[in-house]
Amino acid sequence: MFLVNPFEIGWDYTRVAVLQYSDDPRIEFYLKDYQDKTTLLNAIDAITYKGIIIYIYRARTLEIKNYDVYLII
């Protein structure tokens, strides 16, 4: 959360997407999902930590398949 606090969140400002790396990587939310800081911080708080096993190649594959996570339109 400390990474988000300095930024103004919104369509015309900073957008945030979260991809959780693990043995079963998943996209927590996309750039388009949260457009204000309060709901974004609540969503970050709600993320469940999935463990210490990290398979980077699985997460990177998920990123490539869902490249729109990182596109700013």
N, C-alpha and C positions, 0 to 999 in steps of 0.2 A: 504494500500500500504506500510505503514511503516513496516509491518510484512514481506514483500517480499524483501525489499531493502538489508538487510544484507546477503541474500543468493545468491549463484550462481545457476542459473536455467538451467536445461538441463537433458537429458536422464541419464547421469551418476552422476548427482548432485541432487538438490532439485526439486521436482515436486509439483505442486499445483492443487488441485481440489476445487471447490466451490459449496456448496449446500446451497441455501437460505431457511431458515426456515420462514414459514408464514402460513396463513390459507390455502394457496395453494402452498406447497413447490415445488421447482424445482431445478434441477441440472443446474447450470450455465455453468460449464465446467468440463471435466474429467482430470485426471492426464496426459493423453496422448496428450491433446489438445495444450498446449503451451510449447515450448522447449527453449524459450529465454525470457529474462527479459522484453524487450521492448514490445513485443506482449502480454505478460502476463499482464503487467501493463495497457496496452490499454484495454484489456478485462475486467480487474477489474474496470477501469473507466467507462466502458459501462454498467455495471450492474445497473439495475433500482431497487431502493428500493421499496419493495412491501407493506410496512406498518408495523404497530406496533403489529398486532395480530399474536401471535406465537402459533402454535399447534405442540408441540415437537413430539408427537406421530406420527403425519402425516409425518413429516420430517424423523424421525427415520425409519418409514415403507418404505419410498422412498429410504433411505440409504440401507436398507436390500435388497430390490428388485434390487438395482443397486450397489451391493457390489464391483464391479470392479472399481468404482470411487476411491476406497481407496487402491486397489491392486497395488503394485509396481512389475512390471514384468521385 
